[in-house]
Amino acid sequence: MIRVERAGVEARLHSTLCAECPHGPTGCCASPPGVDWADIGRIVSRGGAQWLLGEIAAGNLRPGPRGLLLRRVPNPGANAGVWPTKCVYHGTQGCTIPPDRRAATCNYYLCEEAFLAGGENQGDPAAREARAAHDTLVRLYGQWDLELQAAVEARWPAGPPWDEPFLAWVGEAWRRLVARDRAVWQALG
């Protein structure tokens, strides 16, 4: 079964298959996405600038070419060593951080098996709604990431300072993009 939690650009997709992931006990967290520029903007706009700076200082997040990279830790639950590491935020019950601190991908991604198990190929309306939401979010966040990356590179060619004023700038730039594209994501919540 698939369910869409409508919340605009913060929509979340859920699948009952995730609890019994066919890819192993760590699921998607064995290969976590980065916290890209649009994610950083979203997190900052939700009051998370100090959290990001604290996680950078703790070494759980580190600057990368497209935003922040997640630290990976040993994965004792890996299937025969296939996924020897996992996301630092993965715990025994799944993600240990709230949705407003996660990369957006962690909130909206479902694998193809989840869509199929959720009834997409049988025409289930919930699965179709989830696929449409997924595709819209992938397009939006991908475009915002590219635009924000270009703006960061133009403004800080030697690399951004990773301080509170920089994060505030990313948050404001993200809010402008979201406002500009409101007509695209409005159906998501």
C-alpha positions in Angstrom: 0.0 0.0 0.0 1.2 3.5 -0.8 0.1 6.7 0.9 0.9 10.3 0.0 1.2 12.7 2.9 0.3 16.0 1.3 2.3 18.9 2.4 3.3 20.9 -0.8 7.0 20.8 -1.4 7.4 18.8 1.8 5.1 16.0 0.7 6.1 12.6 1.9 5.4 9.2 0.3 5.0 6.1 2.4 4.9 2.4 1.4 4.2 -0.6 3.5 7.0 -2.4 1.5 9.6 -0.2 3.2 9.2 -2.0 6.5 10.2 -5.2 4.7 12.6 -3.8 2.2 13.6 -6.3 -0.5 17.0 -4.6 -0.7 17.9 -5.4 2.9 17.3 -4.2 6.5 18.9 -0.8 5.9 16.9 -0.1 2.7 17.6 3.2 1.0 19.7 4.3 4.0 22.5 2.0 2.8 23.1 4.6 0.0 21.8 7.9 1.3 21.5 11.0 -0.9 23.4 14.2 -0.3 21.8 17.1 1.4 21.7 19.2 -1.8 21.3 23.0 -2.1 17.5 22.9 -2.2 17.5 20.6 0.9 19.7 23.1 2.7 17.4 25.9 1.7 14.3 24.0 2.9 16.0 23.0 6.2 17.1 26.5 6.9 13.7 27.9 6.1 12.3 25.6 8.7 14.6 26.9 11.4 17.4 24.4 10.9 20.5 26.6 10.3 21.9 26.0 13.8 21.2 22.2 13.4 23.1 22.1 10.1 26.0 24.0 11.6 26.1 21.6 14.6 26.0 18.6 12.4 28.8 20.0 10.2 30.8 20.6 13.4 30.1 17.1 14.6 31.2 15.6 11.3 27.9 14.1 10.4 27.6 16.4 7.4 30.5 17.7 5.4 30.6 20.2 2.5 30.6 18.7 -1.0 30.3 20.1 -4.5 26.5 19.9 -4.5 25.8 20.9 -0.9 26.5 18.6 2.1 27.4 14.9 2.2 26.2 12.6 4.9 28.6 10.6 7.0 28.4 6.9 6.6 28.9 4.5 9.5 29.4 0.7 9.7 26.2 -1.3 8.8 26.2 -4.4 11.0 22.8 -5.4 9.5 24.1 -5.5 6.0 23.2 -8.6 3.9 26.5 -10.5 3.5 28.5 -7.3 3.4 26.7 -6.0 0.3 26.1 -2.6 2.0 29.0 -2.3 4.5 28.0 1.3 5.5 24.8 3.3 6.0 23.6 6.8 6.7 24.7 8.1 10.1 21.1 9.0 10.9 19.7 5.4 10.4 18.7 3.7 13.6 16.9 0.5 14.5 13.5 2.1 13.8 14.5 4.0 10.7 15.5 7.6 10.4 16.5 9.2 13.7 16.0 12.8 12.5 12.6 14.5 11.9 11.4 14.9 8.3 12.1 18.7 8.2 15.8 17.9 8.7 16.2 15.2 6.1 17.1 15.5 2.5 13.8 15.8 0.5 14.7 12.7 -1.3 14.4 10.8 2.0 10.9 12.0 2.3 9.5 11.4 -1.2 11.6 8.6 -2.7 10.0 5.2 -3.3 11.8 2.4 -5.3 10.2 0.8 -8.3 9.4 -2.3 -6.2 7.3 -0.1 -3.8 5.3 1.4 -6.7 4.7 -2.1 -8.1 3.8 -3.6 -4.8 1.6 -0.6 -4.1 -0.5 -1.4 -7.1 0.8 1.0 -9.8 0.6 -1.6 -12.5 -3.0 -2.4 -11.5 -4.0 1.2 -11.8 -4.4 1.9 -8.1 -5.3 5.6 -7.7 -3.1 6.0 -4.6 -0.1 4.5 -6.4 -0.8 6.8 -9.4 -1.0 9.8 -7.1 2.2 8.8 -5.4 4.0 8.5 -8.8 2.8 11.9 -9.9 3.9 13.5 -6.6 7.3 11.7 -6.8 7.9 12.8 -10.4 6.9 16.4 -9.6 9.2 16.6 -6.6 12.1 15.0 -8.5 11.7 17.7 -11.2 11.3 20.6 -8.8 14.1 19.7 -6.4 16.4 18.8 -9.3 15.8 22.2 -11.0 16.2 24.1 -7.7 19.4 22.3 -6.9 20.9 23.3 -10.3 19.8 26.9 -10.0 21.0 27.2 -6.4 24.3 25.5 -7.3 24.9 28.0 -10.1 24.1 30.9 -7.8 26.4 29.6 -5.1 29.2 29.1 -7.5 28.7 32.6 -9.0 28.7 34.3 -5.7 31.4 32.2 -3.9 33.7 30.9 -6.7 36.3 29.7 -4.1 33.6 27.9 -2.2 30.9 29.1 0.3 31.8 30.0 3.9 29.4 27.6 5.6 28.3 30.0 8.3 25.0 31.4 9.4 24.8 34.3 6.9 25.5 31.9 4.0 22.8 29.5 5.2 20.4 32.4 5.6 21.2 33.4 2.0 20.5 29.8 0.7 17.2 29.7 2.7 16.0 33.0 1.2 17.1 31.9 -2.3 15.2 28.7 -1.9 12.0 30.5 -0.7 12.1 32.7 -3.8 12.3 29.6 -6.1 9.5 27.9 -4.2 7.3 31.0 -4.5 8.1 31.3 -8.2 7.1 27.7 -8.9 4.0 27.6 -6.6 1.7 26.8 -9.5 3.7 23.6 -10.2 3.7 22.2 -6.7 0.4 23.5 -5.4 -1.4 20.2 -6.2 0.9 18.5 -3.7 -0.8 19.8 -0.7 
